[in-house]
Amino acid sequence: MPGAQAKMRAMPVGVVINGRPVSEPCLIIESAGALFVRRDIPGQWGLRLPVGRPQISVDGTEFASLTGLPDLSAKLDSMGATLLIDAAPTLFTATHVGRSQHSLPVMEAAPVQYLGYDLSLSRWSGRWSASAIVDAGMSGGWGVLGTTAVIQEGADSGGAVRLDSNFIRDFPDQRLRLMLGDAVTRGGDWNRPVRFAGISLGTDFSLAPNDITYALPRLSGSSALPSVVELAAASIRQSIAVQPGDFAIDYQPVFTGGGEVTMTMRDVNGAARTVTQSFYTSPRLLREGLDDFSLEAGFLRKDFGARSFSYGAPFASGFWRHGLGGGLTLGGRMEANETVQLAGLGLGLILSSWGEVALSAAASRSRLGSGLMWRAQFQRITPRYSLTASYQEENAALVQVGDDVPSPEKRREFIVASSLLLGRLGSMNANYVENDSGEGRRFSSGSVSYATNIGPAWLSLGARQTRMAEQRNNSLFGSLTLPFGTRASAGLFIDGKRVAASAGRTPPPDKGWGYRLFASRAAGGLSLVEGGVTWRTAAGDIDLSASQTGNAENMRLQARGALLRVGGQIIAVPQLDYAFAVVDVIADEEVTVLFENRPVARKAGGGSHAVITGLQPYSGNRIAIDVDDLPIDVIVTSAEKTVVPGYRQAVRVSFGEPSAHPVTLRVIDASGRAVAEGLLATVAGAAPGVTGHDGAVFLADAHAGQEVVLTGPATACRVVVPAWSADQAMAGIVPLPCVPLQEGK
């Protein structure tokens, strides 16, 4: 009624929600025992109230009722000046704290050509032979094109054999890799990978190493007040601030497997609640909604390593996995050529906090008939112990693509492996494998071992039993390793009736010497003595080794390294690995370059580069320089940078800026007297300055031929900077005349 509405007036009140004052007051209307607030106000408090509440309109503004709502109580205090609200956590906006999935941006690739080599000259049993393994290619922003080959020359055989040649293009934003040429198929639980030449397109999670591909345990709770959630596990502590309401946190443990995390919720009033939750994570399974696939087609490789171009029948295959959520991953694979067709399904499942189960089955059709196989595996990994058990069985007719000689018998395999950590006492390991290939070809082996530290030494002891057909062999084994510093060690080994001893020192990561010695003797009297020395340089390793087995003497000389052509220069490096960085330092002096805090190269002057290999593609790699090697006039804004290269690609990183040349000019006028103090000195590209005592003008970075314009009362002239020596820059350049602008034009 108009008369009733006229009596309604909004009045300002303070607001307290769940005992916590709100910073801003609000307007309320009290009508017929109900309290009304402006319709948009509860959303500003973080409350999600149901729609369809009673509403009134006052002066064109809509007000909604707070009375009669489930899980919410609203009333005025005794003074009528404060609105007191008690709201359940379910009425607040839910919060989800997840791990951000972000990949580092890959840097622009610089064109590079490379050649890796492993050269060997050896003499075995009086015969000389030589061999070389080469890895050549080029890369840029367009991808990677490369080939590998082996070259052998000896008394009995010789020649060159091509190994793999392909083109690779990565799409890290989509986790996709395209390969044209030689490749290897994706293997599954029921098939083995085979080599082929053709095309391959599929996901590759190594292109986004920072992404979490497996499901994380989700911790949930609720709070009526702003709170801090503290997560505590065996090796990590984490604090997360949450607002009132229900919340869910994706917890990433340090180690995958089974574990426990304690969640403590502490609100702003100091009230705390503690909950302990068990979880299990497995990197073998996919998080919900994530796909993993591979499509391959081409021709099977034959006689790999013996012939360069030997191909079999055409084939095609496809592989796919999908994360269904709830710890369940489903996958399948199909492969076929003109004589063999095989298809299979597999699933992986997390059993609450107990562990994970993997089940798979496959069927094939070939000239041998219909083949079947199935496999089951259980695994549980915890910080204290681990257990893995698997069983696989297949009939004689099961054939895979690439099986040149299928097995004629039914096959089965059973494997159990376990480990137990004993804290300071060490660890125990036990395993058992049984393989039955039919026709009496049964093999089994079981072992148990114990390992511990004795001071700085590492001791391992164990026993093994092996059965093959009707034969049984029992043996003891053990080892004792004693380190000497970070790069040297000595060891003693016993395995059955064989005793061996070793000593060695690895060469330093940048350059230096290393050595190794090894001697063994078996029960039958056969002995082996071997020794070698390695010289590591900035261009690679040179290794010389010799051995004697019985009356046979052998020796080998090896040279390993690589050559890179980048920026018009050919640079020798120790190895190729997976990614490169070309480091430029703007300085004429030699500067130490560090990779992950480890000195790896020296940069010389004259425009040369330092090339660093061994970088991890698509990951952050820290490269730095030793600023103590730089002269004082070199400007360095950052002594360390993070670079992200692509696979087999080179990226450029620069340190320093061109050296500044500070000088002080002494400027005189036409009469030979110093110009006045306080004149404005203007230099192109620099901030203006003023003249000082005795006509001094300071330039932070001067160059020969540079013009300085002086302006002031009744003064407008210019002076040209001449060439100068280092002594003049420190003491001040000889007086220079300031030519009036009218005359200088």
C-alpha positions in Angstrom: 0.0 0.0 0.0 1.3 3.5 -0.7 0.7 4.6 2.8 2.6 1.6 4.3 5.5 2.1 1.9 5.7 5.7 2.9 6.3 4.7 6.5 9.3 2.4 5.5 12.6 4.1 5.9 16.1 2.7 5.4 18.5 3.2 8.3 22.3 2.6 8.4 23.6 -0.1 10.7 26.9 -1.9 11.2 27.3 -5.5 10.1 28.8 -8.4 11.9 28.9 -11.8 10.1 29.8 -14.9 12.1 31.3 -12.6 14.8 33.5 -10.8 12.3 32.7 -7.0 11.7 32.3 -6.0 8.1 34.2 -2.8 7.2 31.3 -1.0 5.4 27.9 -0.4 7.0 24.7 -1.0 5.1 21.1 0.2 4.9 18.3 -2.1 6.3 14.6 -1.8 6.4 12.5 -3.5 9.1 9.0 -4.4 8.1 6.5 -6.7 9.7 9.2 -8.4 11.8 11.4 -9.0 8.8 14.7 -7.5 7.9 15.5 -6.3 4.3 18.8 -5.3 2.7 19.5 -4.0 -0.7 19.4 -7.0 -3.1 23.1 -6.8 -4.2 24.5 -6.4 -0.7 24.7 -10.2 0.3 26.8 -10.9 -2.8 29.3 -8.2 -1.6 29.6 -10.1 1.7 30.4 -13.3 -0.2 27.0 -14.9 0.6 25.1 -16.9 -2.0 21.5 -16.6 -1.0 18.6 -18.3 -2.8 16.5 -16.4 -5.4 12.8 -15.8 -5.0 13.1 -14.1 -1.6 10.4 -11.6 -0.6 11.2 -8.2 -1.9 10.1 -4.6 -1.4 10.8 -1.4 -3.3 11.6 1.8 -1.5 12.4 5.0 -3.5 13.0 2.8 -6.6 15.6 0.6 -4.9 14.9 -3.2 -4.5 15.4 -4.7 -1.0 15.4 -8.5 -0.3 14.5 -10.2 2.9 17.1 -11.9 5.2 14.4 -13.5 7.4 13.2 -17.1 7.1 16.2 -18.4 5.2 17.7 -21.9 6.0 21.2 -21.9 7.5 21.0 -18.1 8.1 20.0 -16.1 11.1 19.7 -12.2 10.9 18.7 -9.9 13.8 19.5 -6.5 15.2 21.4 -6.1 18.5 19.7 -4.6 21.6 20.6 -1.1 20.5 19.3 -1.6 17.0 22.6 -0.3 15.6 24.2 -3.5 14.4 23.0 -6.3 12.1 24.1 -9.7 13.5 24.3 -12.5 10.9 25.1 -16.1 11.5 25.6 -18.0 8.2 26.5 -21.6 7.5 29.7 -22.2 5.4 27.5 -23.6 2.6 26.0 -20.1 2.0 29.4 -18.7 1.1 31.1 -18.9 -2.3 33.0 -22.2 -2.6 36.8 -22.0 -3.1 38.9 -24.3 -5.2 42.7 -24.0 -4.7 44.3 -26.0 -7.6 47.8 -26.2 -8.9 48.3 -23.8 -11.8 49.1 -25.6 -15.0 51.4 -23.4 -17.0 54.3 -24.1 -19.3 57.3 -21.9 -19.6 57.4 -20.0 -22.9 59.9 -21.5 -25.3 62.5 -19.0 -26.5 63.1 -18.2 -30.1 65.5 -20.7 -31.7 68.7 -19.6 -33.4 69.7 -21.5 -36.6 72.4 -24.1 -35.7 74.1 -27.0 -37.4 75.7 -29.8 -35.3 77.8 -32.9 -35.6 78.4 -35.2 -32.7 81.0 -37.9 -32.9 82.3 -40.9 -31.0 85.5 -42.2 -32.6 87.2 -45.4 -31.6 90.4 -47.1 -32.6 90.9 -50.5 -30.9 93.1 -53.6 -31.0 91.3 -56.8 -30.0 93.2 -60.2 -30.0 95.9 -58.8 -32.3 93.4 -57.3 -34.8 93.0 -53.5 -35.4 89.6 -52.0 -36.0 88.2 -48.5 -36.2 84.6 -47.2 -35.8 82.7 -44.0 -35.6 79.2 -43.1 -34.5 78.0 -39.7 -35.9 75.0 -37.7 -35.1 74.5 -34.8 -37.6 71.7 -32.4 -38.1 70.3 -28.8 -38.1 67.6 -27.0 -36.3 65.8 -23.7 -36.1 62.3 -22.3 -35.4 61.0 -24.7 -38.1 62.0 -27.9 -36.3 64.9 -30.4 -36.2 66.3 -32.4 -39.1 68.9 -35.0 -38.3 70.5 -38.4 -38.9 72.7 -40.9 -37.1 75.1 -43.5 -38.6 77.8 -45.9 -37.7 81.0 -46.4 -39.6 83.2 -49.5 -39.1 86.5 -50.6 -40.6 88.2 -53.8 -39.5 89.9 -56.9 -40.7 86.6 -58.8 -41.2 84.1 -56.1 -42.2 83.7 -52.5 -43.0 81.4 -49.8 -44.2 78.8 -47.2 -43.2 75.3 -48.0 -42.0 72.6 -45.4 -41.5 70.6 -45.7 -38.3 67.9 -43.1 -37.8 66.9 -40.1 -40.0 64.0 -37.9 -39.2 62.3 -34.5 -39.1 60.8 -33.5 -35.7 58.4 -30.6 -35.1 57.2 -30.0 -31.6 54.1 -28.1 -30.6 54.6 -27.6 -26.8 51.4 -25.6 -26.3 49.4 -28.7 -27.3 51.9 -31.2 -26.0 52.2 -32.6 -29.6 55.2 -34.0 -31.5 55.2 -34.7 -35.2 57.9 -37.0 -36.6 58.6 -37.8 -40.2 61.1 -40.6 -41.0 62.5 -43.1 -38.6 60.7 -43.5 -35.3 59.7 -46.1 -32.6 56.1 -47.0 -31.9 54.5 -46.3 -28.5 54.5 -49.4 -26.4 51.8 -50.5 -24.0 51.2 -53.1 -21.3 50.6 -55.8 -23.9 52.9 -54.9 -26.8 56.5 -54.0 -27.3 57.7 -51.0 -29.4 59.1 -51.6 -32.9 61.1 -49.5 -35.3 59.5 -48.1 -38.5 59.9 -45.4 -41.1 56.9 -43.2 -41.8 54.9 -40.7 -39.9 54.1 -40.4 -36.2 51.9 -37.8 -34.4 51.0 -37.9 -30.8 51.1 -36.4 -27.3 54.4 -36.0 -25.5 54.1 -34.8 -21.9 57.9 -34.1 -21.8 57.1 -31.0 -23.9 55.3 -29.5 -20.8 57.4 -30.9 -17.9 55.8 -28.4 -15.4 52.3 -29.7 -16.0 50.8 -32.3 -13.6 49.3 -35.1 -15.8 48.1 -37.3 -13.0 45.2 -36.8 -10.6 46.0 -35.1 -7.3 44.3 -35.9 -4.0 41.6 -33.4 -3.2 41.3 -32.2 0.4 38.0 -30.5 1.3 36.6 -28.7 4.3 34.5 -25.7 5.3 34.9 -22.6 7.5 32.5 -19.9 8.6 35.3 -17.4 9.0 38.4 -16.5 7.0 40.9 -19.2 7.9 44.4 -20.5 7.2 44.6 -24.2 6.2 47.9 -25.8 7.2 48.9 -29.0 5.3 51.6 -31.2 6.9 53.0 -34.4 5.5 56.2 -36.4 6.0 58.4 -34.0 4.0 56.4 -30.8 3.3 54.5 -28.1 5.1 52.2 -25.7 3.3 49.8 -22.8 4.4 46.9 -21.6 2.3 44.5 -18.8 3.1 40.8 -19.5 2.4 37.7 -17.3 2.7 34.5 -18.4 4.5 32.6 -21.2 2.8 33.4 -24.7 1.4 36.8 -25.2 0.0 38.7 -27.8 -1.9 42.5 -28.0 -2.2 44.4 -30.1 -4.8 47.3 -31.4 -2.8 50.6 -32.2 -4.6 52.7 -34.6 -2.5 56.5 -34.6 -2.9 56.5 -38.3 -3.7 53.9 -40.3 -5.6 52.4 -43.3 -4.0 50.6 -43.7 -0.7 50.8 -41.3 2.1 49.0 -39.2 4.7 48.5 -35.5 5.1 47.2 -33.6 8.1 45.0 -30.7 7.5 44.6 -28.0 10.2 42.0 -25.3 9.7 42.6 -22.2 12.0 40.2 -19.3 11.7 40.8 -15.6 12.6 39.6 -16.2 16.1 42.2 -18.9 16.7 39.8 -21.9 16.7 41.4 -24.9 15.1 40.3 -28.2 13.7 42.6 -31.0 12.5 41.8 -33.8 10.1 44.2 -36.6 8.8 43.5 -38.0 5.3 45.1 -40.9 3.5 45.8 -40.7 -0.3 47.4 -42.5 -3.2 48.7 -40.9 -6.4 50.2 -42.6 -9.5 52.0 -40.9 -12.4 50.9 -43.8 -14.6 47.3 -42.6 -14.5 45.8 -39.5 -16.1 43.9 -36.7 -14.4 40.3 -36.3 -15.3 39.7 -35.1 -18.9 43.3 -35.5 -20.1 44.0 -37.5 -23.3 47.2 -39.2 -24.4 47.4 -40.6 -28.0 49.7 -41.6 -30.8 49.0 -42.3 -34.5 51.7 -44.1 -36.5 51.9 -45.4 -40.0 54.7 -46.5 -42.3 57.0 -49.4 -43.1 58.7 -51.7 -40.5 62.5 -51.4 -40.2 64.4 -54.7 -40.8 68.1 -55.5 -40.0 68.5 -52.2 -38.0 72.2 -51.5 -37.4 73.2 -53.9 -40.2 71.5 -52.4 -43.3 70.7 -48.7 -44.0 67.6 -49.2 -46.1 65.8 -52.4 -45.3 62.0 -52.2 -44.8 59.2 -54.7 -44.3 55.5 -54.5 -44.9 53.4 -51.4 -44.4 51.5 -51.1 -41.1 49.4 -48.7 -39.1 48.8 -48.3 -35.3 46.9 -46.1 -32.9 47.2 -45.7 -29.2 44.8 -43.7 -26.9 44.3 -43.2 -23.1 41.8 -41.0 -21.3 41.4 -39.9 -17.7 37.9 -40.6 -16.5 38.3 -39.2 -13.0 37.9 -41.0 -9.7 41.4 -42.5 -10.2 40.4 -44.4 -13.4 42.2 -44.3 -16.7 41.0 -46.2 -19.8 43.2 -46.9 -22.8 43.3 -48.9 -26.0 45.7 -49.8 -28.9 45.3 -51.2 -32.4 48.0 -52.2 -34.8 47.8 -54.0 -38.2 49.7 -54.9 -41.3 48.8 -57.2 -44.2 49.3 -60.4 -42.1 48.7 -59.4 -38.4 46.0 -57.5 -36.6 46.1 -56.9 -32.9 43.8 -54.9 -30.6 43.7 -54.5 -26.8 42.2 -52.6 -23.9 43.6 -51.6 -20.6 42.6 -49.8 -17.5 44.3 -48.4 -14.4 42.5 -47.8 -11.2 43.4 -46.4 -7.8 41.9 -48.4 -5.0 41.2 -45.7 -2.4 44.5 -45.3 -0.5 45.6 -48.9 -0.8 47.4 -48.8 -4.2 46.7 -49.1 -7.9 45.6 -51.9 -10.2 46.3 -52.3 -13.9 44.3 -54.7 -16.0 44.8 -55.3 -19.8 43.8 -57.8 -22.4 44.6 -58.1 -26.1 43.7 -60.4 -29.1 45.4 -60.9 -32.4 44.6 -62.6 -35.7 47.3 -64.0 -38.0 48.2 -67.1 -40.0 48.6 -68.9 -36.7 45.0 -68.3 -35.8 43.4 -66.2 -33.0 45.7 -65.2 -30.1 44.8 -64.0 -26.6 46.7 -62.5 -23.7 45.9 -60.9 -20.4 47.9 -59.1 -17.7 47.2 -58.0 -14.1 49.3 -55.9 -11.9 49.1 -54.5 -8.4 51.4 -51.8 -7.0 51.6 -50.0 -3.7 54.4 -47.5 -2.9 54.8 -45.7 0.4 57.6 -43.7 1.9 58.4 -46.8 4.1 57.9 -49.7 1.8 56.8 -50.7 -1.8 55.3 -53.8 -3.3 54.7 -54.7 -7.0 53.2 -57.9 -8.3 52.2 -58.8 -11.9 51.1 -61.8 -13.9 50.9 -62.2 -17.6 49.7 -65.0 -19.8 49.4 -65.5 -23.5 48.7 -68.4 -25.8 50.9 -69.6 -28.7 48.8 -67.9 -31.4 49.3 -64.4 -30.1 51.4 -62.4 -32.7 52.3 -58.7 -32.7 53.2 -56.6 -35.6 57.0 -57.0 -36.1 57.2 -60.5 -34.7 59.5 -62.2 -37.3 59.6 -65.5 -35.4 56.5 -65.9 -33.1 56.9 -68.2 -30.1 55.3 -71.6 -30.8 54.3 -72.2 -27.1 52.0 -70.7 -24.5 53.9 -68.2 -22.3 53.4 -66.9 -18.8 55.3 -64.6 -16.5 55.0 -63.8 -12.8 57.0 -61.1 -11.0 57.0 -59.8 -7.4 59.3 -57.1 -6.1 59.3 -55.4 -2.8 61.5 -53.0 -0.7 61.5 -51.9 3.0 63.2 -48.9 4.5 64.6 -49.4 8.0 65.6 -45.9 8.7 69.2 -45.6 9.9 69.5 -49.3 9.8 69.3 -49.3 6.0 66.9 -51.1 3.6 65.8 -54.5 2.5 64.9 -55.6 -1.0 63.4 -58.9 -2.3 62.2 -60.0 -5.7 61.1 -63.1 -7.5 60.5 -63.7 -11.3 59.2 -66.8 -13.0 59.0 -67.3 -16.7 57.5 -70.3 -18.4 57.9 -70.5 -22.2 56.7 -74.1 -22.6 58.5 -77.3 -23.6 60.4 -77.3 -20.3 61.9 -73.8 -20.9 61.1 -72.6 -17.3 63.2 -70.1 -15.6 62.9 -68.6 -12.1 65.1 -66.4 -10.0 64.7 -65.0 -6.5 66.9 -62.8 -4.4 66.9 -60.9 -1.1 69.4 -58.2 -0.2 70.2 -55.7 2.6 72.0 -52.4 2.2 73.2 -49.9 4.7 75.8 -47.2 5.4 78.9 -47.9 7.5 80.2 -44.4 8.1 80.9 -43.0 4.7 81.0 -46.5 3.1 78.0 -48.2 1.4 77.5 -51.9 2.1 75.2 -54.3 0.3 74.8 -58.1 1.0 72.4 -60.6 -0.5 71.6 -64.1 -1.6 70.2 -65.4 -4.9 68.7 -68.6 -6.2 68.3 -69.3 -9.9 66.5 -72.3 -11.5 66.5 -73.2 -15.2 64.8 -76.5 -16.1 66.2 -79.0 -13.6 69.3 -77.0 -12.7 69.5 -74.9 -9.5 72.2 -72.4 -8.6 72.6 -70.7 -5.2 74.9 -67.8 -4.7 75.8 -65.0 -2.4 76.7 -61.5 -3.5 77.8 -58.3 -1.9 79.6 -55.0 -2.4 81.4 -52.4 -0.4 81.9 -48.9 -1.8 84.0 -46.2 -0.2 83.9 -42.7 -1.6 86.9 -40.3 -1.5 85.4 -36.8 -1.9 82.8 -36.1 -4.6 84.5 -37.7 -7.6 86.6 -40.6 -6.4 85.7 -44.0 -4.9 86.9 -47.6 -4.4 84.9 -50.8 -4.3 85.0 -54.5 -3.6 82.4 -56.8 -5.2 81.6 -60.5 -4.7 79.1 -62.4 -6.9 79.0 -66.1 -6.4 82.5 -67.4 -7.3 83.6 -64.1 -8.8 85.6 -61.4 -6.9 86.2 -58.0 -8.3 87.8 -54.7 -7.1 87.6 -51.2 -8.6 89.0 -47.7 -8.0 88.3 -44.6 -10.0 88.0 -40.9 -10.2 85.6 -39.2 -12.7 87.0 -36.1 -14.5 85.6 -32.7 -13.4 82.6 -31.4 -15.3 84.6 -28.7 -17.2 88.1 -30.0 -17.8 90.7 -32.2 -16.2 91.7 -35.8 -15.7 90.0 -39.0 -14.5 91.0 -42.6 -14.2 89.5 -46.1 -13.5 91.0 -49.4 -12.5 89.2 -52.8 -12.4 90.3 -56.3 -11.6 88.3 -59.5 -11.2 89.0 -63.2 -10.8 86.6 -66.1 -11.2 86.8 -69.5 -9.5 88.1 -71.2 -12.7 91.1 -69.0 -12.7 90.0 -66.6 -15.4 91.1 -63.1 -14.5 90.4 -59.7 -16.0 92.5 -56.5 -15.5 91.4 -53.2 -17.0 92.5 -49.7 -16.7 91.8 -46.4 -18.3 92.4 -42.7 -18.2 90.1 -39.9 -19.5 91.2 -36.3 -20.4 88.2 -34.0 -20.5 88.6 -30.7 -22.4 86.2 -28.0 -23.5 86.1 -29.7 -26.9 85.3 -33.2 -25.6 86.8 -36.3 -24.0 89.8 -38.4 -25.0 89.8 -41.8 -23.4 92.6 -44.5 -23.5 91.9 -47.9 -22.0 93.6 -51.3 -21.9 92.6 -54.7 -20.6 93.9 -58.2 -20.3 91.6 -61.3 -20.1 93.6 -64.5 -19.7 96.3 -64.2 -22.4 94.4 -61.8 -24.6 95.4 -58.1 -24.5 93.2 -55.4 -25.7 93.4 -51.6 -26.0 91.1 -48.8 -27.2 91.5 -45.1 -27.9 88.3 -43.0 -28.0 87.5 -39.4 -28.8 84.1 -38.0 -28.0 82.7 -34.6 -28.7 80.7 -32.4 -31.0 81.0 -29.4 -33.4 78.3 -26.7 -33.6 78.0 -24.0 -36.2 76.1 -21.0 -35.0 76.4 -17.3 -35.8 78.9 -18.1 -38.6 81.3 -19.7 -36.1 82.2 -23.4 -35.7 82.6 -24.2 -32.0 83.8 -27.4 -30.4 81.8 -28.6 -27.4 82.0 -31.7 -25.1 78.6 -33.2 -26.1 75.4 -32.6 -27.9 72.6 -33.8 -25.5 69.2 -32.3 -26.0 69.5 -28.5 -26.2 72.1 -25.7 -26.5 72.6 -22.1 -25.4 74.8 -19.6 -27.1 76.1 -17.2 -24.5 77.3 -13.7 -25.5 79.1 -11.5 -22.9 79.8 -7.9 -23.9 83.3 -7.7 -22.6 86.8 -8.1 -24.0 88.1 -10.1 -21.0 87.6 -13.8 -20.4 84.5 -14.4 -18.3 83.4 -17.6 -16.5 80.0 -18.9 -17.6 78.1 -21.1 -15.1 75.3 -23.6 -15.8 73.2 -24.5 -12.7 75.9 -22.9 -10.5 78.6 -25.0 -12.1 81.4 -23.4 -14.2 81.3 -24.9 -17.6 83.0 -22.5 -20.0 85.1 -19.4 -20.5 84.1 -16.6 -22.9 87.0 -14.9 -24.7 86.9 -11.5 -26.2 86.8 -10.5 -29.9 83.2 -11.4 -30.5 83.5 -15.2 -29.7 80.7 -17.1 -28.0 80.4 -19.7 -25.2 78.2 -22.6 -26.1 76.6 -24.7 -23.3 75.2 -28.1 -24.0 73.3 -30.5 -21.8 70.3 -28.2 -21.3 66.9 -29.7 -20.5 64.4 -28.8 -23.3 61.1 -27.0 -22.4 62.4 -26.5 -18.8 64.0 -23.6 -17.1 67.8 -23.7 -17.2 69.8 -21.3 -15.1 72.8 -19.7 -16.9 75.0 -17.1 -15.1 78.3 -15.3 -15.4 80.9 -14.5 -12.7 80.6 -10.8 -12.4 84.0 -10.6 -10.6 85.6 -11.4 -14.0 84.1 -8.2 -15.6 85.7 -4.8 -15.7 84.1 -2.1 -13.6 82.8 -0.1 -16.5 80.7 -3.0 -17.9 77.0 -2.7 -17.0 75.3 -5.9 -16.0 71.6 -5.7 -15.1 71.3 -9.4 -14.2 74.1 -11.9 -13.6 71.7 -14.9 -14.0 69.1 -15.7 -16.6 66.6 -18.6 -17.1 66.5 -19.9 -20.6 63.9 -22.3 -22.1 65.1 -24.0 -25.3 63.3 -26.5 -27.5 64.4 -30.0 -28.4 67.8 -30.0 -30.1 67.5 -26.2 -30.6 69.9 -23.4 -29.7 68.9 -20.2 -27.9 70.8 -17.0 -27.4 71.4 -15.3 -24.1 73.4 -12.1 -23.6 74.9 -10.6 -20.5 76.1 -7.0 -20.1 75.7 -3.8 -22.1 78.3 -1.9 -24.1 80.9 -0.3 -21.8 80.2 3.3 -20.9 82.9 6.0 -21.5 82.6 8.7 -18.8 84.7 11.8 -19.4 84.9 15.4 -18.1 85.3 18.2 -20.6 86.7 21.7 -19.9 84.9 24.2 -22.0 86.1 27.8 -22.7 84.6 30.7 -24.6 86.1 32.7 -27.5 88.2 34.7 -25.1 89.8 31.6 -23.6 88.0 31.9 -20.3 86.0 29.0 -18.7 82.3 29.2 -19.5 79.9 30.3 -16.8 78.6 27.9 -14.2 75.0 26.7 -14.4 74.6 26.6 -18.2 72.3 23.9 -19.6 74.3 21.2 -21.3 72.3 19.2 -23.8 73.5 15.9 -25.5 71.4 14.0 -28.0 70.0 10.8 -26.4 71.0 11.7 -22.8 69.5 13.6 -19.9 70.5 17.3 -19.8 73.1 18.5 -17.3 74.7 21.8 -16.3 78.2 23.3 -16.4 80.3 23.2 -13.3 83.3 25.0 -11.8 86.0 26.0 -14.3 83.8 25.1 -17.3 83.5 21.4 -16.4 80.9 19.4 -18.3 80.6 15.7 -17.3 79.4 13.1 -19.8 78.4 9.7 -18.5 78.9 8.0 -21.9 80.9 10.1 -24.4 81.9 9.3 -28.0 84.3 11.0 -30.4 82.4 13.5 -32.6 79.5 13.9 -30.1 78.0 17.4 -29.9 77.3 19.2 -26.6 75.1 22.3 -26.8 75.4 24.9 -24.0 72.6 27.4 -23.5 72.0 30.1 -20.9 71.6 33.9 -20.5 73.2 35.5 -23.6 74.9 32.1 -24.4 74.2 29.6 -27.1 77.2 27.5 -28.3 78.3 24.0 -29.0 81.4 21.9 -28.4 82.5 18.7 -30.3 84.0 15.8 -28.3 87.4 14.9 -29.7 89.1 11.5 -29.5 90.8 10.9 -26.1 93.0 8.6 -24.2 92.2 6.7 -21.0 94.4 9.1 -19.0 92.5 12.1 -20.3 89.1 10.5 -19.4 90.2 10.4 -15.8 92.0 13.7 -15.5 89.8 15.7 -17.9 90.1 16.6 -21.5 92.1 19.7 -22.4 90.1 22.9 -22.8 87.7 22.9 -25.7 86.3 26.0 -27.4 82.6 26.5 -27.4 81.6 27.7 -30.9 78.6 30.1 -31.1 75.7 28.4 -32.8 75.4 31.1 -35.5 79.0 30.5 -36.5 78.8 26.7 -36.2 75.9 26.3 -38.6 
